[in-house]
Amino acid sequence: MFGLFKKEGALVAPISGKTVDITTVPDAVFAEKMAGDGLAINPTGDTVVAPADGELTMLFGTKHAFGMTLDKGVQILVHIGLDTVSLNGEGFTALKNQGDMVKKGEPIIKIDRELIQGKGLSLITPVIFTDMDVLKSFEAQLGIDVIAGETTVLTYKAK
């Protein structure tokens, strides 16, 4: 009935690349799902976009990660690279501000892949649900090539 009671949602790839299982990320916080569950993307692109419509509720000062709140209170985190917080924002350009309402596919952060990789850091990008209590279930599309803002990578059902 006009989607009034719709509890299903989807996230598109926030960056172009190839999806991998979150448990293969070489960082225990993500691999052991301490921060949440989802998947990761080995990126080939340099623009990170909103994976869904929602509010940009958190944009780290170092611009290496952002959090969003979606419909039904679903919360997600996109973390660009591993140990990239150590760059203190170098190699990252924020295109939006914390508190902005964004649409699926809207550019959020631009990255300098060469600079970041040149510092010996991995760009693997976890995309996780941070509050699993609001979800009934989710499904990840693993091992596929994805296009930022277009390819669905996670589908979910909210409680």
N, CA, C and O atoms as a GROMACS GRO file, in nm:
protein
  636
    1MET      N    1   0.083  -0.119   0.000
    1MET     CA    2   0.000   0.000   0.000
    1MET      C    3   0.087   0.124   0.000
    1MET      O    4   0.113   0.183   0.105
    2PHE      N    5   0.133   0.164  -0.118
    2PHE     CA    6   0.216   0.282  -0.137
    2PHE      C    7   0.347   0.276  -0.058
    2PHE      O    8   0.404   0.381  -0.029
    3GLY      N    9   0.395   0.158  -0.023
    3GLY     CA   10   0.522   0.144   0.049
    3GLY      C   11   0.518   0.194   0.192
    3GLY      O   12   0.622   0.209   0.255
    4LEU      N   13   0.398   0.222   0.244
    4LEU     CA   14   0.384   0.277   0.378
    4LEU      C   15   0.445   0.186   0.485
    4LEU      O   16   0.504   0.234   0.582
    5PHE      N   17   0.430   0.056   0.466
    5PHE     CA   18   0.481  -0.038   0.566
    5PHE      C   19   0.603  -0.113   0.514
    5PHE      O   20   0.637  -0.220   0.566
    6LYS      N   21   0.666  -0.059   0.414
    6LYS     CA   22   0.784  -0.122   0.356
    6LYS      C   23   0.897  -0.126   0.458
    6LYS      O   24   0.931  -0.025   0.518
    7LYS      N   25   0.954  -0.244   0.476
    7LYS     CA   26   1.063  -0.260   0.571
    7LYS      C   27   1.187  -0.317   0.504
    7LYS      O   28   1.282  -0.357   0.571
    8GLU      N   29   1.186  -0.321   0.372
    8GLU     CA   30   1.301  -0.374   0.301
    8GLU      C   31   1.379  -0.259   0.241
    8GLU      O   32   1.323  -0.156   0.205
    9GLY      N   33   1.509  -0.278   0.232
    9GLY     CA   34   1.592  -0.174   0.174
    9GLY      C   35   1.713  -0.234   0.105
    9GLY      O   36   1.738  -0.354   0.113
   10ALA      N   37   1.786  -0.147   0.037
   10ALA     CA   38   1.905  -0.191  -0.035
   10ALA      C   39   2.011  -0.083  -0.030
   10ALA      O   40   1.982   0.037  -0.026
   11LEU      N   41   2.135  -0.128  -0.032
   11LEU     CA   42   2.249  -0.037  -0.041
   11LEU      C   43   2.320  -0.063  -0.173
   11LEU      O   44   2.341  -0.178  -0.211
   12VAL      N   45   2.356   0.044  -0.242
   12VAL     CA   46   2.437   0.030  -0.362
   12VAL      C   47   2.584   0.047  -0.322
   12VAL      O   48   2.614   0.093  -0.212
   13ALA      N   49   2.671   0.008  -0.410
   13ALA     CA   50   2.815   0.021  -0.384
   13ALA      C   51   2.852   0.167  -0.362
   13ALA      O   52   2.818   0.252  -0.444
   14PRO      N   53   2.921   0.197  -0.251
   14PRO     CA   54   2.964   0.335  -0.230
   14PRO      C   55   3.088   0.370  -0.312
   14PRO      O   56   3.122   0.487  -0.327
   15ILE      N   57   3.156   0.268  -0.366
   15ILE     CA   58   3.274   0.290  -0.449
   15ILE      C   59   3.284   0.174  -0.548
   15ILE      O   60   3.246   0.062  -0.516
   16SER      N   61   3.334   0.202  -0.667
   16SER     CA   62   3.350   0.096  -0.766
   16SER      C   63   3.462   0.002  -0.723
   16SER      O   64   3.560   0.044  -0.662
   17GLY      N   65   3.446  -0.126  -0.757
   17GLY     CA   66   3.547  -0.226  -0.722
   17GLY      C   67   3.488  -0.365  -0.722
   17GLY      O   68   3.397  -0.395  -0.800
   18LYS      N   69   3.539  -0.450  -0.633
   18LYS     CA   70   3.491  -0.588  -0.622
   18LYS      C   71   3.457  -0.617  -0.476
   18LYS      O   72   3.535  -0.586  -0.386
   19THR      N   73   3.340  -0.677  -0.454
   19THR     CA   74   3.296  -0.707  -0.318
   19THR      C   75   3.365  -0.832  -0.264
   19THR      O   76   3.393  -0.927  -0.337
   20VAL      N   77   3.391  -0.828  -0.132
   20VAL     CA   78   3.451  -0.943  -0.064
   20VAL      C   79   3.381  -0.963   0.071
   20VAL      O   80   3.317  -0.871   0.123
   21ASP      N   81   3.393  -1.081   0.125
   21ASP     CA   82   3.335  -1.114   0.255
   21ASP      C   83   3.403  -1.030   0.363
   21ASP      O   84   3.525  -1.015   0.364
   22ILE      N   85   3.324  -0.976   0.454
   22ILE     CA   86   3.377  -0.892   0.562
   22ILE      C   87   3.479  -0.968   0.647
   22ILE      O   88   3.572  -0.908   0.701
   23THR      N   89   3.464  -1.100   0.658
   23THR     CA   90   3.555  -1.179   0.742
   23THR      C   91   3.695  -1.189   0.683
   23THR      O   92   3.787  -1.234   0.751
   24THR      N   93   3.713  -1.149   0.557
   24THR     CA   94   3.845  -1.154   0.494
   24THR      C   95   3.922  -1.022   0.508
   24THR      O   96   4.037  -1.013   0.466
   25VAL      N   97   3.859  -0.920   0.566
   25VAL     CA   98   3.926  -0.791   0.585
   25VAL      C   99   4.039  -0.808   0.687
   25VAL      O  100   4.015  -0.860   0.796
   26PRO      N  101   4.162  -0.766   0.652
   26PRO     CA  102   4.275  -0.785   0.743
   26PRO      C  103   4.278  -0.686   0.860
   26PRO      O  104   4.380  -0.621   0.885
   27ASP      N  105   4.167  -0.674   0.929
   27ASP     CA  106   4.154  -0.590   1.048
   27ASP      C  107   4.048  -0.657   1.135
   27ASP      O  108   3.933  -0.671   1.094
   28ALA      N  109   4.087  -0.698   1.255
   28ALA     CA  110   3.998  -0.776   1.342
   28ALA      C  111   3.867  -0.703   1.374
   28ALA      O  112   3.763  -0.767   1.390
   29VAL      N  113   3.872  -0.571   1.386
   29VAL     CA  114   3.750  -0.495   1.419
   29VAL      C  115   3.640  -0.523   1.316
   29VAL      O  116   3.523  -0.536   1.352
   30PHE      N  117   3.679  -0.533   1.189
   30PHE     CA  118   3.581  -0.560   1.083
   30PHE      C  119   3.563  -0.710   1.061
   30PHE      O  120   3.450  -0.758   1.053
   31ALA      N  121   3.673  -0.786   1.052
   31ALA     CA  122   3.666  -0.929   1.022
   31ALA      C  123   3.588  -1.005   1.128
   31ALA      O  124   3.518  -1.101   1.098
   32GLU      N  125   3.602  -0.962   1.254
   32GLU     CA  126   3.531  -1.030   1.363
   32GLU      C  127   3.397  -0.964   1.394
   32GLU      O  128   3.332  -0.997   1.493
   33LYS      N  129   3.358  -0.870   1.310
   33LYS     CA  130   3.227  -0.803   1.317
   33LYS      C  131   3.203  -0.730   1.449
   33LYS      O  132   3.090  -0.722   1.496
   34MET      N  133   3.310  -0.676   1.508
   34MET     CA  134   3.298  -0.602   1.635
   34MET      C  135   3.223  -0.471   1.616
   34MET      O  136   3.155  -0.425   1.708
   35ALA      N  137   3.236  -0.411   1.499
   35ALA     CA  138   3.171  -0.282   1.473
   35ALA      C  139   3.038  -0.297   1.402
   35ALA      O  140   2.962  -0.202   1.390
   36GLY      N  141   3.010  -0.418   1.353
   36GLY     CA  142   2.888  -0.443   1.278
   36GLY      C  143   2.914  -0.547   1.171
   36GLY      O  144   3.022  -0.607   1.167
   37ASP      N  145   2.816  -0.569   1.085
   37ASP     CA  146   2.827  -0.673   0.983
   37ASP      C  147   2.791  -0.614   0.847
   37ASP      O  148   2.717  -0.516   0.837
   38GLY      N  149   2.845  -0.675   0.743
   38GLY     CA  150   2.818  -0.628   0.608
   38GLY      C  151   2.911  -0.695   0.509
   38GLY      O  152   2.918  -0.818   0.502
   39LEU      N  153   2.984  -0.613   0.433
   39LEU     CA  154   3.080  -0.664   0.337
   39LEU      C  155   3.189  -0.559   0.320
   39LEU      O  156   3.188  -0.455   0.386
   40ALA      N  157   3.284  -0.588   0.231
   40ALA     CA  158   3.388  -0.490   0.201
   40ALA      C  159   3.406  -0.484   0.050
   40ALA      O  160   3.367  -0.576  -0.023
   41ILE      N  161   3.465  -0.376   0.004
   41ILE     CA  162   3.490  -0.358  -0.139
   41ILE      C  163   3.638  -0.326  -0.159
   41ILE      O  164   3.694  -0.238  -0.094
   42ASN      N  165   3.702  -0.400  -0.250
   42ASN     CA  166   3.837  -0.366  -0.294
   42ASN      C  167   3.818  -0.264  -0.405
   42ASN      O  168   3.777  -0.300  -0.516
   43PRO      N  169   3.846  -0.137  -0.378
   43PRO     CA  170   3.808  -0.031  -0.472
   43PRO      C  171   3.899  -0.016  -0.593
   43PRO      O  172   4.021  -0.037  -0.588
   44THR      N  173   3.834   0.023  -0.702
   44THR     CA  174   3.905   0.062  -0.824
   44THR      C  175   3.872   0.208  -0.856
   44THR      O  176   3.937   0.268  -0.942
   45GLY      N  177   3.773   0.263  -0.788
   45GLY     CA  178   3.731   0.401  -0.813
   45GLY      C  179   3.794   0.497  -0.715
   45GLY      O  180   3.869   0.457  -0.626
   46ASP      N  181   3.763   0.627  -0.733
   46ASP     CA  182   3.819   0.728  -0.643
   46ASP      C  183   3.714   0.823  -0.587
   46ASP      O  184   3.747   0.923  -0.523
   47THR      N  185   3.585   0.792  -0.613
   47THR     CA  186   3.478   0.873  -0.556
   47THR      C  187   3.388   0.782  -0.473
   47THR      O  188   3.341   0.678  -0.521
   48VAL      N  189   3.366   0.821  -0.348
   48VAL     CA  190   3.282   0.744  -0.256
   48VAL      C  191   3.147   0.814  -0.249
   48VAL      O  192   3.139   0.933  -0.219
   49VAL      N  193   3.041   0.738  -0.277
   49VAL     CA  194   2.907   0.796  -0.285
   49VAL      C  195   2.817   0.740  -0.174
   49VAL      O  196   2.850   0.642  -0.108
   50ALA      N  197   2.704   0.806  -0.155
   50ALA     CA  198   2.604   0.758  -0.059
   50ALA      C  199   2.545   0.626  -0.110
   50ALA      O  200   2.498   0.620  -0.224
   51PRO      N  201   2.547   0.520  -0.028
   51PRO     CA  202   2.491   0.392  -0.071
   51PRO      C  203   2.339   0.386  -0.065
   51PRO      O  204   2.279   0.289  -0.110
   52ALA      N  205   2.277   0.490  -0.009
   52ALA     CA  206   2.131   0.495   0.003
   52ALA      C  207   2.091   0.638   0.035
   52ALA      O  208   2.176   0.723   0.063
   53ASP      N  209   1.961   0.665   0.031
   53ASP     CA  210   1.910   0.795   0.076
   53ASP      C  211   1.916   0.797   0.228
   53ASP      O  212   1.887   0.697   0.293
   54GLY      N  213   1.954   0.911   0.284
   54GLY     CA  214   1.955   0.922   0.429
   54GLY      C  215   2.028   1.045   0.476
   54GLY      O  216   2.062   1.134   0.398
   55GLU      N  217   2.053   1.048   0.607
   55GLU     CA  218   2.124   1.160   0.667
   55GLU      C  219   2.269   1.121   0.694
   55GLU      O  220   2.297   1.013   0.746
   56LEU      N  221   2.359   1.210   0.658
   56LEU     CA  222   2.501   1.191   0.686
   56LEU      C  223   2.521   1.228   0.834
   56LEU      O  224   2.550   1.343   0.867
   57THR      N  225   2.503   1.129   0.921
   57THR     CA  226   2.501   1.156   1.065
   57THR      C  227   2.640   1.164   1.126
   57THR      O  228   2.656   1.214   1.238
   58MET      N  229   2.740   1.114   1.055
   58MET     CA  230   2.876   1.120   1.107
   58MET      C  231   2.974   1.131   0.990
   58MET      O  232   2.970   1.050   0.898
   59LEU      N  233   3.060   1.230   0.994
   59LEU     CA  234   3.168   1.244   0.896
   59LEU      C  235   3.293   1.269   0.978
   59LEU      O  236   3.311   1.377   1.035
   60PHE      N  237   3.379   1.170   0.983
   60PHE     CA  238   3.501   1.182   1.063
   60PHE      C  239   3.581   1.303   1.016
   60PHE      O  240   3.587   1.332   0.897
   61GLY      N  241   3.644   1.373   1.111
   61GLY     CA  242   3.727   1.488   1.078
   61GLY      C  243   3.842   1.453   0.986
   61GLY      O  244   3.890   1.537   0.910
   62THR      N  245   3.885   1.328   0.992
   62THR     CA  246   3.993   1.280   0.905
   62THR      C  247   3.941   1.236   0.769
   62THR      O  248   4.020   1.195   0.683
   63LYS      N  249   3.812   1.243   0.749
   63LYS     CA  250   3.744   1.217   0.621
   63LYS      C  251   3.763   1.075   0.567
   63LYS      O  252   3.738   1.051   0.449
   64HIS      N  253   3.807   0.983   0.651
   64HIS     CA  254   3.830   0.846   0.605
   64HIS      C  255   3.708   0.756   0.624
   64HIS      O  256   3.709   0.640   0.584
   65ALA      N  257   3.602   0.809   0.685
   65ALA     CA  258   3.484   0.728   0.712
   65ALA      C  259   3.363   0.818   0.734
   65ALA      O  260   3.376   0.934   0.774
   66PHE      N  261   3.246   0.761   0.705
   66PHE     CA  262   3.122   0.834   0.734
   66PHE      C  263   3.013   0.736   0.774
   66PHE      O  264   3.012   0.620   0.733
   67GLY      N  265   2.920   0.787   0.854
   67GLY     CA  266   2.806   0.708   0.896
   67GLY      C  267   2.679   0.774   0.846
   67GLY      O  268   2.672   0.896   0.831
   68MET      N  269   2.579   0.691   0.820
   68MET     CA  270   2.449   0.741   0.774
   68MET      C  271   2.338   0.674   0.853
   68MET      O  272   2.350   0.560   0.898
   69THR      N  273   2.229   0.748   0.870
   69THR     CA  274   2.106   0.692   0.924
   69THR      C  275   2.005   0.689   0.812
   69THR      O  276   1.976   0.792   0.749
   70LEU      N  277   1.951   0.571   0.787
   70LEU     CA  278   1.856   0.549   0.678
   70LEU      C  279   1.716   0.537   0.735
   70LEU      O  280   1.694   0.552   0.855
   71ASP      N  281   1.622   0.511   0.647
   71ASP     CA  282   1.484   0.488   0.686
   71ASP      C  283   1.477   0.374   0.789
   71ASP      O  284   1.561   0.284   0.786
   72LYS      N  285   1.381   0.378   0.877
   72LYS     CA  286   1.358   0.275   0.980
   72LYS      C  287   1.471   0.270   1.083
   72LYS      O  288   1.483   0.170   1.155
   73GLY      N  289   1.554   0.375   1.090
   73GLY     CA  290   1.660   0.379   1.190
   73GLY      C  291   1.782   0.293   1.159
   73GLY      O  292   1.868   0.274   1.244
   74VAL      N  293   1.789   0.242   1.037
   74VAL     CA  294   1.904   0.161   0.996
   74VAL      C  295   2.028   0.250   0.990
   74VAL      O  296   2.026   0.357   0.929
   75GLN      N  297   2.136   0.205   1.054
   75GLN     CA  298   2.260   0.283   1.057
   75GLN      C  299   2.371   0.207   0.987
   75GLN      O  300   2.389   0.087   1.007
   76ILE      N  301   2.446   0.280   0.903
   76ILE     CA  302   2.555   0.218   0.829
   76ILE      C  303   2.683   0.299   0.847
   76ILE      O  304   2.679   0.418   0.880
   77LEU      N  305   2.795   0.232   0.825
   77LEU     CA  306   2.926   0.295   0.828
   77LEU      C  307   3.001   0.255   0.702
   77LEU      O  308   3.004   0.137   0.666
   78VAL      N  309   3.061   0.353   0.636
   78VAL     CA  310   3.149   0.328   0.522
   78VAL      C  311   3.288   0.374   0.568
   78VAL      O  312   3.310   0.491   0.596
   79HIS      N  313   3.381   0.278   0.576
   79HIS     CA  314   3.516   0.306   0.628
   79HIS      C  315   3.615   0.287   0.513
   79HIS      O  316   3.637   0.174   0.469
   80ILE      N  317   3.674   0.395   0.466
   80ILE     CA  318   3.760   0.390   0.347
   80ILE      C  319   3.903   0.352   0.387
   80ILE      O  320   3.976   0.433   0.444
   81GLY      N  321   3.940   0.229   0.356
   81GLY     CA  322   4.075   0.182   0.384
   81GLY      C  323   4.095   0.138   0.528
   81GLY      O  324   4.008   0.153   0.613
   82LEU      N  325   4.214   0.083   0.553
   82LEU     CA  326   4.252   0.038   0.686
   82LEU      C  327   4.365   0.124   0.738
   82LEU      O  328   4.460   0.154   0.666
   83ASP      N  329   4.355   0.165   0.861
   83ASP     CA  330   4.454   0.253   0.926
   83ASP      C  331   4.467   0.388   0.855
   83ASP      O  332   4.566   0.458   0.875
   84THR      N  333   4.368   0.423   0.774
   84THR     CA  334   4.373   0.550   0.701
   84THR      C  335   4.349   0.670   0.792
   84THR      O  336   4.374   0.784   0.752
   85VAL      N  337   4.300   0.646   0.913
   85VAL     CA  338   4.285   0.754   1.010
   85VAL      C  339   4.422   0.819   1.036
   85VAL      O  340   4.430   0.938   1.068
   86SER      N  341   4.529   0.741   1.020
   86SER     CA  342   4.664   0.791   1.046
   86SER      C  343   4.707   0.901   0.948
   86SER      O  344   4.804   0.972   0.973
   87LEU      N  345   4.635   0.914   0.838
   87LEU     CA  346   4.669   1.018   0.738
   87LEU      C  347   4.616   1.156   0.777
   87LEU      O  348   4.649   1.256   0.713
   88ASN      N  349   4.533   1.160   0.881
   88ASN     CA  350   4.477   1.288   0.928
   88ASN      C  351   4.410   1.369   0.817
   88ASN      O  352   4.421   1.491   0.813
   89GLY      N  353   4.342   1.300   0.727
   89GLY     CA  354   4.268   1.368   0.621
   89GLY      C  355   4.343   1.380   0.490
   89GLY      O  356   4.283   1.410   0.387
   90GLU      N  357   4.474   1.358   0.491
   90GLU     CA  358   4.552   1.368   0.368
   90GLU      C  359   4.506   1.259   0.271
   90GLU      O  360   4.497   1.142   0.309
   91GLY      N  361   4.477   1.297   0.148
   91GLY     CA  362   4.430   1.202   0.049
   91GLY      C  363   4.278   1.189   0.042
   91GLY      O  364   4.226   1.112  -0.038
   92PHE      N  365   4.207   1.264   0.127
   92PHE     CA  366   4.061   1.260   0.131
   92PHE      C  367   4.005   1.402   0.119
   92PHE      O  368   4.054   1.494   0.184
   93THR      N  369   3.903   1.418   0.035
   93THR     CA  370   3.835   1.547   0.022
   93THR      C  371   3.687   1.525   0.046
   93THR      O  372   3.621   1.453  -0.029
   94ALA      N  373   3.634   1.588   0.151
   94ALA     CA  374   3.490   1.576   0.180
   94ALA      C  375   3.412   1.664   0.084
   94ALA      O  376   3.446   1.781   0.063
   95LEU      N  377   3.308   1.608   0.025
   95LEU     CA  378   3.223   1.681  -0.070
   95LEU      C  379   3.088   1.717  -0.007
   95LEU      O  380   3.011   1.794  -0.065
   96LYS      N  381   3.061   1.662   0.110
   96LYS     CA  382   2.939   1.689   0.186
   96LYS      C  383   2.976   1.717   0.330
   96LYS      O  384   3.091   1.699   0.371
   97ASN      N  385   2.878   1.762   0.408
   97ASN     CA  386   2.900   1.793   0.548
   97ASN      C  387   2.813   1.706   0.638
   97ASN      O  388   2.706   1.661   0.598
   98GLN      N  389   2.862   1.682   0.759
   98GLN     CA  390   2.783   1.609   0.857
   98GLN      C  391   2.650   1.681   0.875
   98GLN      O  392   2.646   1.804   0.884
   99GLY      N  393   2.542   1.604   0.879
   99GLY     CA  394   2.408   1.661   0.893
   99GLY      C  395   2.335   1.677   0.761
   99GLY      O  396   2.213   1.697   0.760
  100ASP      N  397   2.408   1.667   0.649
  100ASP     CA  398   2.344   1.679   0.517
  100ASP      C  399   2.253   1.560   0.491
  100ASP      O  400   2.283   1.447   0.530
  101MET      N  401   2.141   1.587   0.423
  101MET     CA  402   2.056   1.480   0.371
  101MET      C  403   2.112   1.449   0.232
  101MET      O  404   2.132   1.540   0.152
  102VAL      N  405   2.135   1.322   0.204
  102VAL     CA  406   2.194   1.283   0.076
  102VAL      C  407   2.109   1.178   0.007
  102VAL      O  408   2.035   1.103   0.071
  103LYS      N  409   2.121   1.174  -0.123
  103LYS     CA  410   2.050   1.077  -0.205
  103LYS      C  411   2.147   0.968  -0.250
  103LYS      O  412   2.266   0.992  -0.264
  104LYS      N  413   2.094   0.850  -0.270
  104LYS     CA  414   2.173   0.738  -0.320
  104LYS      C  415   2.254   0.782  -0.442
  104LYS      O  416   2.199   0.840  -0.536
  105GLY      N  417   2.384   0.754  -0.441
  105GLY     CA  418   2.470   0.786  -0.553
  105GLY      C  419   2.536   0.923  -0.547
  105GLY      O  420   2.622   0.955  -0.629
  106GLU      N  421   2.495   1.006  -0.449
  106GLU     CA  422   2.555   1.140  -0.436
  106GLU      C  423   2.697   1.129  -0.383
  106GLU      O  424   2.720   1.061  -0.283
  107PRO      N  425   2.794   1.195  -0.448
  107PRO     CA  426   2.933   1.190  -0.400
  107PRO      C  427   2.948   1.248  -0.260
  107PRO      O  428   2.894   1.355  -0.229
  108ILE      N  429   3.021   1.176  -0.174
  108ILE     CA  430   3.044   1.216  -0.035
  108ILE      C  431   3.192   1.253  -0.014
  108ILE      O  432   3.223   1.357   0.044
  109ILE      N  433   3.281   1.166  -0.062
  109ILE     CA  434   3.425   1.184  -0.042
  109ILE      C  435   3.500   1.146  -0.170
  109ILE      O  436   3.467   1.048  -0.236
  110LYS      N  437   3.600   1.225  -0.202
  110LYS     CA  438   3.690   1.196  -0.314
  110LYS      C  439   3.822   1.149  -0.251
  110LYS      O  440   3.869   1.209  -0.155
  111ILE      N  441   3.880   1.043  -0.306
  111ILE     CA  442   4.006   0.993  -0.250
  111ILE      C  443   4.118   1.000  -0.353
  111ILE      O  444   4.095   0.991  -0.474
  112ASP      N  445   4.239   1.015  -0.303
  112ASP     CA  446   4.360   1.011  -0.386
  112ASP      C  447   4.420   0.872  -0.366
  112ASP      O  448   4.501   0.851  -0.275
  113ARG      N  449   4.380   0.778  -0.451
  113ARG     CA  450   4.421   0.639  -0.435
  113ARG      C  451   4.572   0.623  -0.438
  113ARG      O  452   4.628   0.548  -0.358
  114GLU      N  453   4.638   0.692  -0.530
  114GLU     CA  454   4.783   0.680  -0.542
  114GLU      C  455   4.854   0.724  -0.415
  114GLU      O  456   4.946   0.657  -0.368
  115LEU      N  457   4.811   0.837  -0.359
  115LEU     CA  458   4.873   0.888  -0.237
  115LEU      C  459   4.854   0.789  -0.122
  115LEU      O  460   4.950   0.757  -0.051
  116ILE      N  461   4.732   0.741  -0.105
  116ILE     CA  462   4.701   0.651   0.007
  116ILE      C  463   4.777   0.519  -0.007
  116ILE      O  464   4.838   0.471   0.089
  117GLN      N  465   4.772   0.460  -0.126
  117GLN     CA  466   4.843   0.334  -0.148
  117GLN      C  467   4.994   0.354  -0.143
  117GLN      O  468   5.068   0.265  -0.101
  118GLY      N  469   5.040   0.472  -0.184
  118GLY     CA  470   5.182   0.505  -0.178
  118GLY      C  471   5.235   0.509  -0.036
  118GLY      O  472   5.356   0.496  -0.014
  119LYS      N  473   5.146   0.528   0.060
  119LYS     CA  474   5.184   0.528   0.203
  119LYS      C  475   5.178   0.386   0.260
  119LYS      O  476   5.196   0.365   0.380
  120GLY      N  477   5.151   0.289   0.172
  120GLY     CA  478   5.148   0.150   0.215
  120GLY      C  479   5.019   0.106   0.282
  120GLY      O  480   5.016   0.004   0.350
  121LEU      N  481   4.912   0.185   0.265
  121LEU     CA  482   4.785   0.153   0.330
  121LEU      C  483   4.688   0.085   0.234
  121LEU      O  484   4.685   0.116   0.114
  122SER      N  485   4.611  -0.007   0.286
  122SER     CA  486   4.509  -0.076   0.208
  122SER      C  487   4.387   0.015   0.192
  122SER      O  488   4.350   0.087   0.284
  123LEU      N  489   4.326   0.010   0.074
  123LEU     CA  490   4.205   0.087   0.050
  123LEU      C  491   4.078   0.003   0.064
  123LEU      O  492   3.969   0.052   0.036
  124ILE      N  493   4.091  -0.123   0.107
  124ILE     CA  494   3.971  -0.205   0.123
  124ILE      C  495   3.870  -0.127   0.209
  124ILE      O  496   3.905  -0.071   0.313
  125THR      N  497   3.745  -0.125   0.162
  125THR     CA  498   3.643  -0.038   0.221
  125THR      C  499   3.527  -0.119   0.280
  125THR      O  500   3.439  -0.162   0.206
  126PRO      N  501   3.527  -0.140   0.412
  126PRO     CA  502   3.412  -0.205   0.474
  126PRO      C  503   3.287  -0.117   0.467
  126PRO      O  504   3.292   0.004   0.485
  127VAL      N  505   3.174  -0.182   0.440
  127VAL     CA  506   3.042  -0.118   0.439
  127VAL      C  507   2.958  -0.203   0.534
  127VAL      O  508   2.923  -0.316   0.502
  128ILE      N  509   2.927  -0.147   0.651
  128ILE     CA  510   2.864  -0.230   0.754
  128ILE      C  511   2.739  -0.165   0.813
  128ILE      O  512   2.722  -0.043   0.815
  129PHE      N  513   2.652  -0.254   0.862
  129PHE     CA  514   2.537  -0.212   0.943
  129PHE      C  515   2.591  -0.206   1.086
  129PHE      O  516   2.643  -0.305   1.136
  130THR      N  517   2.578  -0.091   1.152
  130THR     CA  518   2.637  -0.076   1.285
  130THR      C  519   2.540  -0.110   1.398
  130THR      O  520   2.584  -0.128   1.511
  131ASP      N  521   2.411  -0.118   1.370
  131ASP     CA  522   2.313  -0.152   1.473
  131ASP      C  523   2.231  -0.270   1.422
  131ASP      O  524   2.127  -0.253   1.360
  132MET      N  525   2.280  -0.389   1.451
  132MET     CA  526   2.216  -0.510   1.400
  132MET      C  527   2.080  -0.535   1.466
  132MET      O  528   2.000  -0.614   1.414
  133ASP      N  529   2.053  -0.468   1.578
  133ASP     CA  530   1.926  -0.488   1.648
  133ASP      C  531   1.805  -0.441   1.569
  133ASP      O  532   1.693  -0.486   1.595
  134VAL      N  533   1.824  -0.351   1.472
  134VAL     CA  534   1.710  -0.301   1.395
  134VAL      C  535   1.685  -0.384   1.268
  134VAL      O  536   1.591  -0.358   1.194
  135LEU      N  537   1.772  -0.484   1.245
  135LEU     CA  538   1.757  -0.566   1.125
  135LEU      C  539   1.703  -0.704   1.157
  135LEU      O  540   1.738  -0.765   1.258
  136LYS      N  541   1.616  -0.753   1.068
  136LYS     CA  542   1.572  -0.892   1.074
  136LYS      C  543   1.676  -0.978   1.005
  136LYS      O  544   1.716  -1.083   1.056
  137SER      N  545   1.719  -0.930   0.888
  137SER     CA  546   1.815  -1.006   0.808
  137SER      C  547   1.877  -0.915   0.703
  137SER      O  548   1.827  -0.806   0.674
  138PHE      N  549   1.989  -0.963   0.646
  138PHE     CA  550   2.048  -0.894   0.532
  138PHE      C  551   2.119  -0.995   0.444
  138PHE      O  552   2.153  -1.105   0.488
  139GLU      N  553   2.141  -0.957   0.320
  139GLU     CA  554   2.210  -1.044   0.226
  139GLU      C  555   2.313  -0.961   0.151
  139GLU      O  556   2.284  -0.852   0.103
  140ALA      N  557   2.435  -1.014   0.143
  140ALA     CA  558   2.545  -0.946   0.075
  140ALA      C  559   2.572  -1.012  -0.060
  140ALA      O  560   2.567  -1.134  -0.072
  141GLN      N  561   2.601  -0.931  -0.159
  141GLN     CA  562   2.638  -0.980  -0.292
  141GLN      C  563   2.791  -0.984  -0.296
  141GLN      O  564   2.856  -0.880  -0.312
  142LEU      N  565   2.847  -1.102  -0.283
  142LEU     CA  566   2.992  -1.116  -0.271
  142LEU      C  567   3.058  -1.163  -0.401
  142LEU      O  568   2.998  -1.235  -0.480
  143GLY      N  569   3.183  -1.120  -0.421
  143GLY     CA  570   3.262  -1.164  -0.535
  143GLY      C  571   3.218  -1.106  -0.668
  143GLY      O  572   3.244  -1.165  -0.773
  144ILE      N  573   3.152  -0.991  -0.664
  144ILE     CA  574   3.106  -0.930  -0.790
  144ILE      C  575   3.174  -0.795  -0.812
  144ILE      O  576   3.210  -0.725  -0.717
  145ASP      N  577   3.189  -0.759  -0.938
  145ASP     CA  578   3.238  -0.626  -0.973
  145ASP      C  579   3.122  -0.530  -0.960
  145ASP      O  580   3.011  -0.559  -1.006
  146VAL      N  581   3.148  -0.415  -0.898
  146VAL     CA  582   3.040  -0.320  -0.870
  146VAL      C  583   3.074  -0.180  -0.919
  146VAL      O  584   3.191  -0.143  -0.928
  147ILE      N  585   2.970  -0.105  -0.949
  147ILE     CA  586   2.984   0.034  -0.993
  147ILE      C  587   2.922   0.123  -0.887
  147ILE      O  588   2.808   0.104  -0.845
  148ALA      N  589   3.000   0.221  -0.842
  148ALA     CA  590   2.955   0.314  -0.738
  148ALA      C  591   2.821   0.377  -0.775
  148ALA      O  592   2.803   0.427  -0.886
  149GLY      N  593   2.728   0.374  -0.680
  149GLY     CA  594   2.598   0.438  -0.699
  149GLY      C  595   2.500   0.361  -0.784
  149GLY      O  596   2.387   0.405  -0.802
  150GLU      N  597   2.542   0.246  -0.837
  150GLU     CA  598   2.454   0.171  -0.927
  150GLU      C  599   2.427   0.028  -0.882
  150GLU      O  600   2.312  -0.014  -0.872
  151THR      N  601   2.533  -0.048  -0.855
  151THR     CA  602   2.519  -0.191  -0.825
  151THR      C  603   2.473  -0.213  -0.681
  151THR      O  604   2.535  -0.164  -0.587
  152THR      N  605   2.364  -0.289  -0.664
  152THR     CA  606   2.318  -0.325  -0.530
  152THR      C  607   2.416  -0.425  -0.469
  152THR      O  608   2.447  -0.527  -0.530
  153VAL      N  609   2.464  -0.394  -0.346
  153VAL     CA  610   2.559  -0.482  -0.279
  153VAL      C  611   2.503  -0.546  -0.153
  153VAL      O  612   2.546  -0.654  -0.114
  154LEU      N  613   2.407  -0.480  -0.089
  154LEU     CA  614   2.344  -0.533   0.032
  154LEU      C  615   2.194  -0.508   0.026
  154LEU      O  616   2.150  -0.398  -0.006
  155THR      N  617   2.117  -0.611   0.058
  155THR     CA  618   1.973  -0.593   0.075
  155THR      C  619   1.943  -0.631   0.219
  155THR      O  620   2.010  -0.716   0.277
  156TYR      N  621   1.841  -0.567   0.276
  156TYR     CA  622   1.811  -0.593   0.417
  156TYR      C  623   1.662  -0.583   0.444
  156TYR      O  624   1.586  -0.523   0.368
  157LYS      N  625   1.624  -0.643   0.557
  157LYS     CA  626   1.488  -0.631   0.609
  157LYS      C  627   1.499  -0.574   0.749
  157LYS      O  628   1.567  -0.630   0.835
  158ALA      N  629   1.432  -0.463   0.771
  158ALA     CA  630   1.430  -0.402   0.904
  158ALA      C  631   1.319  -0.466   0.987
  158ALA      O  632   1.223  -0.521   0.932
  159LYS      N  633   1.334  -0.460   1.120
  159LYS     CA  634   1.233  -0.517   1.210
  159LYS      C  635   1.110  -0.428   1.212
  159LYS      O  636   1.014  -0.458   1.282
   0.00000   0.00000   0.00000
